[in-house]
Amino acid sequence: MTLDATDRAILNRMQDDLPLTNHPYAVIADDLDIAESDLLNRLSRLKDERIITRFGPFFDAAAMGGAFCLCAMAVPIEEFETVLTKVNAHPEVAHNYERTHRLNMWFVLATETPEGIAATAEAIERETGIAVLQFPKLQEFFIGFRVAA
Amino acid sequence: MIDAKDREIIEALQGGLPLVSAPYAQVAKTLGLDEDALLYRLAELKSRGVIRRIAAAPNHYKLGMTSNGMTVWDVDDARITKLGAQIGALPFVTHCYERPRALPDWPYNLFAMVHGSDRDEVEEKRAEIAAILGDACRAKDILYSTRILKKTGLRLKTKG
């Protein structure tokens, strides 16, 4: 689908926080100078077309007592699929990407306790015989993605 | 920490917020709460940082941003906080973090995710980052993603 200027403005605005009021979409629609029904229709369409994958609260596992950690492994190509199966079998593995580097498997662990990170990383090391490097975030610098409006 | 009611609220919202005129009222109804009580709980979860924001997650691939590069930089520790904020503010950077180095294999401490319609565009954007970092940057690399191996959202266990 093609996005018009209004869709793009919506996409940018909806990456910022939605207010906690009875009719939050009406507040945004007002900002964008469109009708609330137009905003809701366009949002539904953006979601149906999977241009927006999800609309809702972003939760921080760390604030719930849990933890996130980016991890990386250098997996020999001939073992890649076998190792992948073992890694992905852990429900704590939230995202996993193959990347162009000697460290070629990058995944995020999300656990309900901080201790869960080390425990899962150790389990993966034991099962695969490959070191799991851990890159927890020390500082976050965030603004977000913007499409040309 | 979160209590049992918070957990119910989080579970009810994991799939997303309804796209209707009064979304909180609709969610409150399914939880047997009144709308004000839910709004109060949500404001509380937000003030504690459990909810970071209520927002859309865009699909970069569907927006034509099919090339995704994790740019990594070895930045002078004394200058990383100021420079990291500048890099994070760039419109094409979706995620930007300071992370620990893993020496000797991995000298990089600044990670900035860059999306573009192709690798040339990602490289142009990477050059913009390099220009901002200037002599504070001692080494750099870029890791393109070649395959999504797994992608799931945050899932709470049904019992905590």
Interface residues (C-beta under 8 A of the other chain):
Chain A: L3 L11 M14 Q15 D16 D17 L18 L20 T21 N22 H23 P24 Y25 A26 E36 L40 L43 S44 L46 K47 E49 R50 I51 I52 T53 R54 F55 G56 P57 F58 F59 D60 A61 A63 M64 G65 L70 A72 L84 N88 P91 V93 A94 H95 N96 Y97 E98 R99 T100 H101 R102 L103 M105 W106 F107 A110 E112 L133 Q134 F135 P136 K137 L138 Q139 E140 F141 F142 I143 G144 F145 R146 V147
Chain B: M1 I2 I10 L13 Q14 G15 G16 L17 L19 V20 S21 A22 P23 Y24 A25 E35 L39 L42 A43 K46 R48 G49 V50 I51 R52 R53 I54 A55 A56 A57 P58 N59 H60 K62 L63 M70 I80 T81 G84 A85 I87 G88 A89 L90 P91 F92 V93 T94 H95 C96 Y97 E98 R99 P100 A102 D105 W106 N109 F111 H115 D141 L143 Y144 S145 T146 R147 I148 L149 K150 K151 T152 G153 L154 R155 L156 K157 G160
